Amino acid sequence: MDLQRELIYEDRKRIEEFSVDDMSSINYLLYEDWLPTLTDLQPTESGYLQRTLKAFNDAYYICTLILMHKTNEDFLSYAYKRCSIPSIVFPMAYFYISKIREKGRYLSRLQKTIKTAIYEKGWSDNFETIQSLIEKTSENFIPLSVFIPRTITSEILDSIKWYKVTGSYKKEDTLKILKYVAKNQTEWEIMVDAIKNAAKEYEDEYNRDLDYVDDLGNWCKDRPLCMKSFYSFCDEIRNQYDNYRMPVMSIEQNEEVRILSEEDNILDQGTKVGRPKAKPFREFIMRGTPDCFMQILSEMMNGKTGIDAARIICACKGHWIQEPQIKSVIDEFPSVKKTSFTNAFKDNKFPDEELASIRAEIEEKIEQINPHNNA
């Protein structure tokens, strides 16, 4: 399986994007105290900054790659072939994983695997120096959400060489890519559509000119390529994300880690805790909002699941409600589906005119119920 890097990680273009100038950041210590000491990086040679930026990007990419897959596939070997200076990048990946507080048994085993690979490759010197930095930063942790795979968009998918990625549009390879990369139903659907469209373009190109001259100088015609079975396969699996989803690090899990890291800083290392309880949705209603607002909102949210629900909540933000917690919305409106709502709500790419139209509809309903207390 050739999983193109662009599908899961977007390289950062400037070294500052890794917070190397923030003295409270662990990347600052890597940048200032560790990387300049490594002969493999050639600190005194021209292009050092570019090599350093590449090392940071490769380390983040490898962490994202291996954290996505709790499988037996050898992603370390795969990653080794795709990073610039493995003798530096692998110790960096080990460092980052050691800084994830909620890593559990899987990541602990993975750390041992990386450490073994480092010693087998003869990079023990770099590992020993990174180990000392780990001890120096024993109180510093990073959220697992740092390594969330990038959000899939149709623009990204248009740039992917699907013929190569899917092994010439093989169904089993196509399904494997979808299972590994798509994090939710929406991403699954746009990936299936992109692959199907690319297959159609490939078929059209292939069949455009089938005439050729054989070794004897005779005009011949190749047999036309027909990919109807592949298109049927795409149509069949398009709405079946739940049937094929992999046991990977999901957006929901990442969101849980982010909230634990950012909202509950008093946690001691190793303490097992549950996710903080969400406030009731009604506590996010702004002062002065008419009493009939919740009745109107409940009617509008009835039956809404993902994007449509997110559009309504986004329209209400700042007018009748403060920005609510995801779980508060889900607890209040039973039809809302967590994954599809979360993605749409966080992206909030709804056109202003759509949101304005929803607000106008709500204001009209408020006026009809309570004409003297319009918000």
C-alpha positions as CSV (number, residue, x, y, z in Angstrom):
1,M,0.0,0.0,0.0
2,D,1.4,3.4,-1.0
3,L,-0.2,5.9,1.3
4,Q,0.6,9.3,-0.1
5,R,1.8,11.7,2.5
6,E,-0.5,14.5,1.4
7,L,-3.5,12.4,2.4
8,I,-2.7,12.6,6.1
9,Y,-0.2,15.4,6.7
10,E,0.4,18.9,5.4
11,D,4.0,20.0,5.6
12,R,4.6,23.3,7.4
13,K,6.4,25.9,5.3
14,R,8.2,27.9,8.1
15,I,10.2,26.7,11.0
16,E,8.3,29.2,13.3
17,E,5.2,27.1,12.7
18,F,6.6,24.5,15.1
19,S,6.8,27.2,17.9
20,V,10.6,27.0,18.1
21,D,10.7,30.6,19.2
22,D,8.5,30.0,22.2
23,M,10.7,29.2,25.2
24,S,7.8,27.3,26.9
25,S,7.6,24.9,23.9
26,I,9.4,21.5,23.9
27,N,10.2,22.2,20.2
28,Y,12.2,25.2,21.4
29,L,14.4,22.9,23.4
30,L,14.7,20.5,20.5
31,Y,15.6,23.4,18.2
32,E,18.0,25.2,20.5
33,D,19.6,22.4,22.6
34,W,19.5,19.2,20.6
35,L,19.4,19.6,16.9
36,P,22.5,21.9,16.7
37,T,24.6,19.2,18.4
38,L,23.9,16.5,15.8
39,T,26.6,16.0,13.1
40,D,24.1,14.2,10.9
41,L,22.3,17.5,10.4
42,Q,25.5,19.3,9.4
43,P,24.7,22.4,11.5
44,T,27.7,24.4,10.1
45,E,26.8,23.7,6.5
46,S,24.5,25.8,4.3
47,G,20.9,24.7,4.1
48,Y,20.8,23.8,7.8
49,L,17.5,25.6,8.4
50,Q,15.9,23.8,5.5
51,R,17.1,20.4,6.8
52,T,15.9,21.3,10.3
53,L,12.4,22.2,8.9
54,K,12.3,18.9,7.0
55,A,13.3,17.0,10.1
56,F,10.4,18.5,12.1
57,N,7.9,17.8,9.3
58,D,9.1,14.3,9.0
59,A,8.9,13.6,12.7
60,Y,5.3,15.0,12.9
61,Y,4.4,13.0,9.8
62,I,5.8,9.8,11.2
63,C,3.9,10.3,14.5
64,T,0.7,11.0,12.6
65,L,1.2,7.9,10.4
66,I,2.0,5.4,13.1
67,L,-0.6,6.8,15.6
68,M,-3.3,6.3,13.0
69,H,-3.0,2.6,12.8
70,K,-3.3,0.1,15.7
71,T,-2.5,-2.7,13.3
72,N,0.3,-5.2,12.7
73,E,1.5,-3.6,9.5
74,D,5.1,-2.4,9.6
75,F,4.5,1.4,9.4
76,L,8.0,2.0,11.0
77,S,9.6,0.4,8.0
78,Y,7.3,2.3,5.7
79,A,8.1,5.6,7.4
80,Y,11.8,4.9,7.4
81,K,11.9,5.0,3.6
82,R,10.0,8.3,3.5
83,C,11.9,10.6,5.9
84,S,15.0,12.7,5.1
85,I,17.4,11.9,8.0
86,P,16.1,8.8,9.9
87,S,18.9,8.9,12.4
88,I,17.4,12.2,13.7
89,V,13.7,11.8,12.8
90,F,13.2,8.5,14.6
91,P,14.6,9.8,18.0
92,M,12.4,12.9,17.5
93,A,9.4,10.6,17.0
94,Y,10.3,8.7,20.1
95,F,10.6,12.0,22.0
96,Y,7.2,13.2,20.9
97,I,5.5,9.9,21.8
98,S,7.1,9.9,25.3
99,K,5.5,13.3,25.8
100,I,1.9,12.1,25.2
101,R,0.3,11.7,28.6
102,E,-2.6,9.4,27.7
103,K,-0.6,6.9,25.6
104,G,-1.7,3.6,27.2
105,R,-0.2,0.2,26.4
106,Y,-0.2,0.6,22.6
107,L,2.0,3.6,22.5
108,S,4.2,2.2,25.2
109,R,4.8,-0.9,23.1
110,L,5.4,1.4,20.1
111,Q,8.1,3.3,22.0
112,K,10.0,0.1,22.6
113,T,9.7,-0.8,19.0
114,I,11.1,2.5,17.9
115,K,13.9,2.3,20.5
116,T,14.9,-1.2,19.2
117,A,14.9,0.1,15.6
118,I,17.1,3.0,16.6
119,Y,19.7,0.8,18.2
120,E,19.6,-1.7,15.4
121,K,20.3,1.1,12.9
122,G,23.3,2.3,15.0
123,W,21.8,5.6,16.0
124,S,22.3,5.1,19.7
125,D,24.3,8.4,20.2
126,N,21.4,10.5,19.0
127,F,19.0,8.4,21.1
128,E,21.1,8.9,24.3
129,T,21.1,12.7,23.8
130,I,17.3,12.8,23.2
131,Q,16.8,10.6,26.3
132,S,18.5,13.2,28.4
133,L,16.2,15.9,26.9
134,I,13.2,13.7,27.8
135,E,14.4,13.6,31.4
136,K,15.0,17.4,31.3
137,T,11.4,17.9,30.2
138,S,9.8,15.3,32.5
139,E,7.0,17.7,33.5
140,N,6.1,18.7,29.9
141,F,3.4,17.0,27.9
142,I,1.7,17.5,24.6
143,P,-1.9,16.5,23.6
144,L,-2.4,13.6,21.3
145,S,-4.5,15.9,19.1
146,V,-1.2,17.5,17.8
147,F,-1.0,14.5,15.5
148,I,-4.6,14.4,14.2
149,P,-4.4,13.4,10.5
150,R,-5.3,16.4,8.2
151,T,-8.9,17.0,7.3
152,I,-9.7,15.6,3.9
153,T,-11.1,18.0,1.3
154,S,-11.9,17.5,-2.4
155,E,-9.1,19.9,-3.3
156,I,-6.5,17.7,-1.7
157,L,-8.0,14.6,-3.3
158,D,-7.8,16.1,-6.8
159,S,-4.0,16.2,-6.5
160,I,-3.6,12.5,-5.6
161,K,-2.4,10.0,-8.2
162,W,-5.1,7.5,-7.6
163,Y,-4.0,5.1,-10.3
164,K,-0.8,4.5,-8.3
165,V,-2.3,4.7,-4.8
166,T,-5.0,2.1,-5.6
167,G,-2.7,-0.3,-7.5
168,S,-4.4,0.4,-10.9
169,Y,-7.8,0.8,-9.3
170,K,-7.9,-2.6,-7.5
171,K,-10.9,-2.9,-5.3
172,E,-9.0,-4.4,-2.4
173,D,-6.4,-1.7,-2.4
174,T,-9.0,1.0,-2.8
175,L,-10.9,-0.3,0.2
176,K,-7.7,-0.4,2.2
177,I,-6.8,3.2,1.5
178,L,-10.3,4.3,2.4
179,K,-10.3,2.4,5.7
180,Y,-6.9,3.8,6.7
181,V,-7.5,7.4,5.8
182,A,-11.2,8.3,6.1
183,K,-12.0,9.4,9.7
184,N,-15.7,9.8,9.3
185,Q,-18.6,9.3,6.9
186,T,-18.1,12.6,5.1
187,E,-14.5,12.0,4.3
188,W,-15.3,8.4,3.2
189,E,-17.9,9.7,0.7
190,I,-15.7,12.4,-0.8
191,M,-12.8,10.0,-1.1
192,V,-15.0,7.4,-2.9
193,D,-16.3,10.1,-5.2
194,A,-12.7,11.3,-6.0
195,I,-11.4,7.8,-6.7
196,K,-14.4,7.0,-8.9
197,N,-14.0,10.3,-10.9
198,A,-10.3,9.6,-11.4
199,A,-11.1,6.1,-12.6
200,K,-13.5,7.5,-15.2
201,E,-10.9,10.0,-16.4
202,Y,-8.4,7.2,-16.7
203,E,-10.8,5.0,-18.6
204,D,-11.6,7.9,-21.0
205,E,-8.0,8.6,-21.6
206,Y,-7.2,4.9,-22.2
207,N,-10.0,4.5,-24.7
208,R,-9.3,7.7,-26.5
209,D,-7.0,6.2,-29.1
210,L,-6.7,2.4,-29.2
211,D,-5.2,2.1,-32.7
212,Y,-1.6,1.1,-33.0
213,V,0.8,-0.5,-35.6
214,D,2.2,-4.0,-34.8
215,D,5.6,-5.3,-35.6
216,L,4.5,-6.3,-39.1
217,G,3.3,-2.8,-39.9
218,N,-0.4,-3.7,-39.7
219,W,-2.9,-1.4,-38.1
220,C,-4.5,-3.0,-35.0
221,K,-6.9,-1.9,-32.3
222,D,-6.6,-2.6,-28.6
223,R,-9.6,-3.9,-26.6
224,P,-11.4,-1.1,-24.9
225,L,-11.1,-0.8,-21.2
226,C,-14.3,-1.2,-19.2
227,M,-14.4,-0.2,-15.5
228,K,-18.1,-0.6,-14.9
229,S,-17.6,-3.2,-12.1
230,F,-15.3,-0.7,-10.3
231,Y,-17.8,2.1,-10.6
232,S,-20.5,-0.3,-9.2
233,F,-18.1,-1.2,-6.4
234,C,-17.7,2.5,-5.5
235,D,-21.5,3.1,-5.5
236,E,-21.9,0.1,-3.3
237,I,-19.5,1.1,-0.6
238,R,-20.1,4.9,-0.7
239,N,-22.5,4.9,2.3
240,Q,-20.9,2.1,4.2
241,Y,-18.2,3.8,6.3
242,D,-19.5,2.2,9.5
243,N,-19.2,-1.3,8.0
244,Y,-15.5,-0.8,7.1
245,R,-14.1,1.6,9.7
246,M,-10.7,0.7,11.1
247,P,-9.8,0.7,14.8
248,V,-7.8,3.8,14.4
249,M,-7.2,6.9,16.5
250,S,-10.5,8.8,15.8
251,I,-11.3,12.4,15.9
252,E,-13.5,11.8,18.9
253,Q,-10.6,10.2,20.8
254,N,-8.4,13.1,19.9
255,E,-11.0,15.6,21.0
256,E,-11.2,13.9,24.3
257,V,-7.5,14.1,24.8
258,R,-7.5,17.8,23.9
259,I,-10.2,18.6,26.4
260,L,-8.4,16.6,29.2
261,S,-5.2,18.4,28.4
262,E,-6.5,22.0,28.1
263,E,-9.4,22.0,30.6
264,D,-8.1,19.8,33.4
265,N,-4.5,20.9,34.0
266,I,-4.6,19.7,37.6
267,L,-4.4,16.0,36.6
268,D,-1.5,14.1,38.0
269,Q,0.4,11.8,35.7
270,G,-1.0,8.3,35.6
271,T,-4.3,9.3,37.2
272,K,-7.2,7.7,35.5
273,V,-10.1,10.2,35.0
274,G,-13.2,10.5,32.9
275,R,-13.9,13.2,30.5
276,P,-15.2,16.4,32.2
277,K,-19.0,16.5,32.2
278,A,-20.5,18.9,29.6
279,K,-22.7,21.8,30.8
280,P,-26.4,21.6,29.9
281,F,-27.0,23.3,26.6
282,R,-29.4,25.8,28.1
283,E,-26.6,27.3,30.2
284,F,-25.1,28.6,26.9
285,I,-28.2,30.7,26.2
286,M,-27.3,34.4,26.3
287,R,-29.0,36.8,28.7
288,G,-32.0,38.6,27.2
289,T,-32.9,35.7,24.8
290,P,-36.7,35.2,24.7
291,D,-38.1,32.2,26.6
292,C,-39.6,30.9,23.4
293,F,-36.1,30.5,21.7
294,M,-35.5,26.9,23.0
295,Q,-38.9,25.8,21.8
296,I,-38.1,27.2,18.3
297,L,-34.6,25.8,18.2
298,S,-35.8,22.3,19.3
299,E,-38.3,22.3,16.5
300,M,-35.7,23.3,14.0
301,M,-33.1,20.8,15.3
302,N,-35.6,17.9,15.3
303,G,-34.3,15.2,13.0
304,K,-31.1,17.1,12.1
305,T,-28.0,15.0,12.3
306,G,-24.7,16.5,11.0
307,I,-24.2,19.4,8.7
308,D,-27.7,20.7,8.9
309,A,-27.6,20.7,12.7
310,A,-24.2,22.4,12.7
311,R,-25.5,25.1,10.3
312,I,-28.3,26.0,12.7
313,I,-26.1,26.1,15.8
314,C,-23.5,28.2,14.0
315,A,-26.2,30.7,13.0
316,C,-27.3,31.0,16.6
317,K,-23.8,31.6,18.0
318,G,-23.3,35.1,19.2
319,H,-26.9,36.0,18.8
320,W,-28.9,33.8,21.2
321,I,-26.2,31.4,22.5
322,Q,-22.6,31.4,23.4
323,E,-20.4,28.8,21.6
324,P,-21.6,25.5,23.2
325,Q,-19.6,22.3,24.0
326,I,-20.1,19.6,21.4
327,K,-21.5,17.1,24.0
328,S,-23.9,19.8,25.3
329,V,-25.5,20.0,21.8
330,I,-25.6,16.2,21.4
331,D,-27.2,15.7,24.9
332,E,-29.9,18.3,24.1
333,F,-30.7,17.2,20.6
334,P,-30.9,13.4,20.3
335,S,-30.8,13.3,16.5
336,V,-27.4,14.9,16.2
337,K,-24.6,12.5,15.2
338,K,-21.3,13.3,16.9
339,T,-18.7,12.8,14.2
340,S,-20.5,14.6,11.3
341,F,-21.7,17.4,13.5
342,T,-18.3,18.0,15.1
343,N,-16.5,18.3,11.8
344,A,-19.0,20.6,10.3
345,F,-19.4,22.7,13.4
346,K,-15.6,23.2,13.9
347,D,-15.0,24.0,10.2
348,N,-18.0,26.4,10.1
349,K,-17.6,27.0,6.4
350,F,-21.2,28.0,5.9
351,P,-21.8,31.0,3.7
352,D,-22.9,34.2,5.6
353,E,-26.1,34.4,3.6
354,E,-27.2,30.9,4.8
355,L,-26.6,31.8,8.4
356,A,-28.4,35.1,8.0
357,S,-31.3,33.3,6.5
358,I,-31.6,30.9,9.5
359,R,-31.4,33.9,11.9
360,A,-34.1,35.7,10.0
361,E,-36.3,32.6,10.2
362,I,-35.8,32.3,14.0
363,E,-36.5,36.0,14.5
364,E,-39.7,35.7,12.5
365,K,-40.8,32.8,14.7
366,I,-39.9,34.7,17.8
367,E,-42.0,37.7,16.6
368,Q,-45.0,35.4,15.9
369,I,-44.9,33.9,19.4
370,N,-43.9,37.0,21.3
371,P,-44.2,40.2,19.2
372,H,-43.1,42.5,22.1
373,N,-39.9,40.7,23.0
374,N,-38.0,40.1,19.8
375,A,-34.3,39.5,20.4
